[in-house]
Structures are given as structure tokens and as C-alpha cells.
Amino acid sequence: MPKEATTPMMQQYYQIKSEYPDAFLFYRVGDFYELYEDDAIKGAQILELTLTHRSNKSANPIPMAGVPHMAVDSYINTLVEKGYKVAICEQLEDPKKAKGMVKRGIIQLVTPGTKMAQGPDEGQESNYLTSVAGGRGGYGLAYSDLSTGEVFATTVPNFEEVVNELLSLRTKEVVFAGEMPADERETLEKANITISQPAELAGQHAEISYVEQLLSSPLEKKATRQLVVYLLSTQKRSLAHLQVAESYEVGQYLQMSNTVQRNLELTQSATTGKKQGSLFWVLDKTHTAMGGRLLKQWLSRPLLSKEKILARQEMVQALIDNYFTRENVVDALKGVYDLERLSGRIAFGNVNPRELLQLSRSLNAVGPILDALKESGDSNLIAYAADIDPQEEVAADIQKTIVDDPPMSTKDGNIIREGVDEDLDKYRGAMNGGKQWLAQMEVSERQKTGIDNLKIGYNRVFGYFIQVSKGNVSKVPQDRYMRKQTLTNAERYITPELKEHENLILEAESKSTELEHDLFAKLRDRIKEHIPELQKLGRQLAALDVLVAFAEDAEEKNYCRPTFAKKQEIDIKNGRHPVVEAVLEAGSYIPNDLTMDEDTSIYLITGPNMSGKSTYMRQMALIAIMAQVGSFVPAEAATLPIFDQIFTRIGAADDLYSGKSTFMVEMSEANDALQRASSRSLILFDEIGRGTATYDGMALAGAIIKYLHDKVGAKTLFATHYHELTELEQTLPHLKNIHVGATQENGKLIFLHKILPGPADQSYGIHVAKLAGLPREVLREASKMLKRLEAEGASEINPVSQQLDLFAPAPIAEPEPDPDQEAKDDLLDEISQTNLNEMTPLEVMQLVSDWQKRLED
């Protein structure tokens, strides 16, 4: 809050801060941005700044922290990444020319959803701001990446679907009008999504009508207007790069909830949150940042249109068949920078000279790409090239205006080529002539004074000067030289002639730099008129980049071109999990078939843990997704239906933050599939029912299988350890049992990782426990309990009311087990599993001695 007695500058600060109470205010003072009061205290902690005080001599000193203006971007990014907003308050006039207080104002509000600065590892990442408008009748949703200007809009029926879209987009900030339900707000805050209120903007703005021109849904229009107004109010400038909003329906694409995408690890590892270990990691052979972002979008939204899928496949096939064409395209793509984000920076007004050269070099790379496509002789590649405008005039304009090696800043001069502007050339002539005069003066003064080490120098504070060492001061002519500055080892002087030429040179430099800045701004404005064409070109090159990556993947990894069945049939020959295959040694992955005719809807999969059931299930889903984005797939041959939705329940997870146990999450995800799946969907259920009591879980699993069989009819892979459920094959005609093979050799469990028909003969749970290294006493006790349960018939499907007591005493009729015999049995097992060839003679002697002692005991 403002102090009662304070300086005019702090009064200005408090007034501006009152307009942005929820943001850190970076207040420009000279070469620093300063933070005061609570912003300083909190900012110093987060940014690791030194906390000082302003007005130290007053009774109430003001907490203060500051950052250099040259390094401000990194500090702002740190705050924004943590979910904060930053208001940048700039000096709006030259302090030297200001009368009274320097005028200041907010030039930009940086928020999590509007951050544009990109680090070296963020080129493939999209940063979305999402706007939500509506209520009981449904919600309009619009989102944009400010750095590229893309805008998309859709309508969803309820807020649950809104949340799913927000999480799927990994949006950083949502603009929402009104009060959000507490539980929904909690969900978004848990996902680190900043919730912002809509802004108000006076007057008409061309960007709003331009962006919403193709939208027909009132809810989508409302959400889009809200989005654009928020962008205009925070960025405080024209946003000429915003594209016409593209309306889409969620049902236009293969639907996958955020949970499904996370379970299948489409774009990031579920364990690490990183790219490595995901499907994106395997497929990403793109050569541009634009291509990487587009590949992520395609993986999140696979196609339903067979026509569009086949069009992508044709391009991939053409690029496989034309190796040299593909190599030439790859070589050219390596020289293409991020056209989408360069266009955004041009529109934003913060593009620098080197980035304009990046744009021209990118455009120069388009010609070789088009030549390669046209010379291929392939009709698909030729047609693709025919639709591309290389924007040669933009490249030529940049090249004839900007020097080959310009500085980063437009304030440093030396940006514009000679011959571009007559006045600029005159200023440069004056500057060069002045500098020649200075060199001649230095030689002349050395001769006149006899001071051999006399030199003429310059600094920004004192201007031009004549420097003489202390030992030669006596030789200085007092009639012409006037002392200007004293140093430790030298004196600096000025003469009337030098002062006159200083004024001429500095005036020429000032006017030259100012004119260069103006010429650069005019060039930027000329390019701005071509932004829609540059954005279209960026999208075309990004798509080509992804298709080339698909072709490279297919050829390198032996992927096949899938076909699509009219009926709901799956026929995959020697299919492979693309990610698991990528991390194993070449040739070590064991492929598997998956064949489900139209009359089979459920595969009930049994087999031991760690044998590959989950891998087999995920493999099916990833092959389907790859096929529907237009990629070739890891298999010898594949015929697939076009799935409309994918549902998964894989792995044990809870949501304790929201009060949901593992079993509740399991049932919620199962319910999602039961309620929404159609006969054209794909469902992967892994160990449904394990989160509750044995009979409860078994009964639920059986009922869910029956419901899927009778009511849904979706292609379903259902993995279970409830071997009792395999009996359902006898009563459910569309269900078949399959299992993952395993065998025992010398008491050891060997996983075959091969899918075989029929149910597994046992679960091998105790064998897996032995592999995990559990104590022998635990394994022996488990074996005893298992034999008792099998003897009592507990392995049969009993009514839920039956009780299961693992620790009930053994039947009286059975003889008591002999402890000595059990110990001997354990010893015999250990002997049979010991490989003496892997031990030294001394180790063998010690082991035999141990066995003898145990027999004696």
C-alpha cells in the first residue's frame, strides 16, 4: 500500500502497481528494473536476488531488489514458468529530455500463457493460452500459441470435457469468466494452470473480427473474442500475426483422454516427464522446430478420415521410393529456421536483424526443396510442390537491405547495406572522413609535440580526447591543449579543432544509427504484409518435415504400410512395440501377431507378471495411433479398422490429492470406457479389480467383461490374473483366451514373450517372487498356502459370500509337515539351481561347507 509521505517516483510506482495487483511489477529505473515492497521480498527469494532498501534513512525504508535490464528476460521467464505474471513498466521518454518525473507505463504483461521467449530446448514445445466461455448449455473453448499466432476453437458439452482438453493441450493459463467450481479450480491448480479473469478493452479492434470471421458457433465466438481481447490487453500492441480461428470438433479426431495419452506415453515418458521413452521420441526425425511441434499435434489428434490418412501415406510412400529426392529435401530443411515463430516476432515488433537473415536463408532453402520435389517425377510430390509459394521477393528484400553479419540490436548501427539509402551513405561518408581526419591529426600532433606515444581516443562519457602519458606532460602545448580528464598514468586533453570534428562525427553517428533503425523498421513493416503467406509456408514445410521423418523411420526401422479394413477386423503380423524395440538391442525384440476377426471382440490375456502382457496391449494401441496419423507401423503386415476412441486402464495409480484411491481411479477409468465406448473403439484393461478383495475384484472384472461383450462390442484386450475368468470363453462367444508363454527349466522361470492361444496353465506368481529375491521362508510359506487353497477348491469361482482365510489351520486329517524334510527340500532346490561353473574353487568349497553345516543342524 502507498505510504503517506513518499517521493513522486514512488507515488508513480504505487499508482501503476494498483492496476496490476496480481503481477510482479518490474519498474524501469535507469539500467535496472526494480521491485519494491512485497514484490521485492518475494522476488528476492524466488530469483535469489539481494534484498536491499530504498529510503534507508526514513522511519519506514522500502524493501527493494533489482535486475539489470540487459538480463531481464531470464528473470521474467523464471517467474512465469512458476505460474506468476510480470508487468513490465518502461520509461516512455528520454530521462535527459524529461521535465519533472519521467513518464512510465506498462508496455507488456507477461503471463504463463503469453510467454514468447523460447530457450534452446523449447523449439518443439507449444505454449497455449486457452479461453473458456459458457455454462450449462455447453462451453466454447479457444486456444492460441502467441508465438505462432495459431488459433483453434471448439465446443464441448460439460466442464469435465473442458478440463480434459486443457490437460491434453498442456495449456499454461486459462481465461475463465465467473466463478469456477471449487473442485474444478483445484484440478487446474494441481496441474499448474494459471486461472485468469477476462480483460476489458475499449474500442473496435481489427484483430477480433479477423480471427473470428469463419466461426459460426456463438460459444466459440465468445471464447475467441475473450481470448483475443486478453491477448491485446496484455501485450499492448497490434497482433497482426494472429491467424483466422480454425473450428474443430473433438469427434473429428481419434479421441483419447489426457489419462490415455499419458498411459500410452505418446509425447513424454510417464515416469520422467521427458521426451525420451515416448512414441514422439521414437518417431521424431524432424529437422525443424515447426515439424517437431506438428508431429506432437498429430500424435495427440490422430485422424478419422480414411481419405486424409491415405493422402499422408501416399506422400510417405513417395518419399520412401525416391531416396535421393528425400535426401535433398532433408539437406534443405536443415537450413530452415522456425518460420512460424519468426513471423510472430516480426508482427510483435521484437525481431532483430540476425533473425531477419534467418528468415531470408530459410526462404532461400525453399527453392531447392521445390526443385527436388518437382524433379522426382512422382505426382504426389509434384502436386505438393505446386501449392508452395517460396516468397522469393521477401528473401530478396532482406538480402539487399541487411548486411551479411549484422549486430543483434538495432541500436548499434551497421545493419543496413551501402546503397540502400542516400542520406545514410552521406552520414557514413562524414563518419569515415572524420575518422580519417582523426588518424591524420594523431600523426600531425605527434610530430608537432614530439610525443611519440600520443594517441587520440574516445569513450561514451567524455567523447574524443588526446591522451598523453604523465612523463610527457611537460611537452604539451598549453596554448592549444585544454585538460579534460586526469588518469593515474596519463592526462587527457581537448583542442578546438578536435571538439569541432567531434561534434560532426557524433552527429553523423547519431543520425546514421537513427536512420538505420528507421530503415530496419520499414523493412520489418514490409515483411509484416506477407505474414499470412509466411505462416502458410511454415505449415507446409512443417508437414513435409513430418512426412519425411515418417519415411526415414519406415525405411530405417522396417515399418510396413498399414491397410484399413471396412469391417472391424485386426490382422497384425509380427507386430512390435516401437518404443520397447528402440531401447533393446537390435533384433532382440520378440514380435507377436494380433488377429481379431469381426466376430471376436475380446481377448482375455493371462500369464505371469513381467511376461509382456502390458507391452502387448500398448503395442496394439500405438500401432493404431501411428496408422491413423499416416505413419507406417512396426509390423510385417497390418490390417486395421479406423478406431474412433481409445480407452485404457493400465498401471496402478491413485489421486489422493482429490481423495481418490487406486481402486476408485481404476473404477472411474473403467466407467469412462463402459459409458462412452462404441463398437469402433479400442479398450485396453490391465488387471481390473485388483484394488479390492479377491472375490469383489473377480466379480467386478467378470461383470465388466460381460458388459463389454454384450453391450459395447469394442475391440478389447483384457489382461488379468484371475484365471477363473478364462472359463467365460465357454459362455461368451465373442471372447477368446490367449496367454503369454512361460516355461520352467531347472526350477527357473523363463519368459517366452510370445502370445499363444488358450489360457495360461498357472500364474507363476511365486516364481516371479523368487526372481525378485524374496526370502526363502516367505516363498516356502506361500507355496504351502497355495497348496492348501488349491486343495480346498479356492481356485474355483465361488460366491462372493464365501470367506477366504489364508491363515486357517491345516485340516486335521493331513499329517503335520516335517520341518526337517522342508529344510532338506529347500537345500535340494538351492543345489539344483547352483551353477558351479560360474564359481571359483574357493567359493565352491565354502558353499559345500555351508550345506554340510545346514544338514547337520
ABEGO torsion letter per residue (X at the ends): XBBABBBAAAAAAAAAAAABAABBBBBBBEABBBBBEAAAAAAAAAAGBBBBBBGAABABBBBBBBBBAAAAAAAAAAAAAAGBBBBBBBBABBAAABBEBBBBBBABBBBAAABABBBAAAAABBBBBBBBBEBAAEBBBBBBBAAAGBBBBBBBABAAAAAAAAAAAGBABBBBBEBBBAAAAAAAAAAGBBBBBBBBBBEBBAAAAAAAAABABAAAAAAAAAAAAAAAAAAGBBBAABBBBBBBBAAABBBBBAAAAAAAGAABBAAAGBABGBAAAAABABABAAAAAAAAAAAABBBABAAAAAAAAAAAAAAAABAAAAAAAAAAAAABBBAAAAAAAAAAGABBAAAAAAAAAAAAAAAAAAAAAAAAGBAAAAAAAAABBAGAAAAAAAAAABBABBBABAAAEGABBBGABAAAAAAAAAAAAAAAAAAAAAAAAAAAAGBAABBBBBBAAAEBBBBBBAAAAAABBAAABBBABBBAABBBBBBAAAAAAAAAAAAAAAAAAAAAAAAAAAAAAAAAAAAAAAAAAAAAAAAAAAAAAAAAAAAAAGBBBBBBBABBBBBBBGBBBAAAAAABBBGABBBBBBBBBAABABBBBBEBBGAGAAAAAAAAAAAAAAAAAGBBBBBABBBBBBBABBBBBBEBBBBAAAGBBAAAAAAAAAAAAAAABBAABBBBBBGBGAABBAAAAAAAAAAAAAAAAAAAGBBBBBBBABAAAAAAAAABAABBBBBBBBBBBGGBBBBAGBBBBEBBABAGAAAAAAAAGBBAAAAAAAAAAAAAAAAAGAABBBBAABBBBAABBBBAABBBBBAAAAAAAAAAAAAAABBAAABBAAAAAAAAAAAAAAAAX
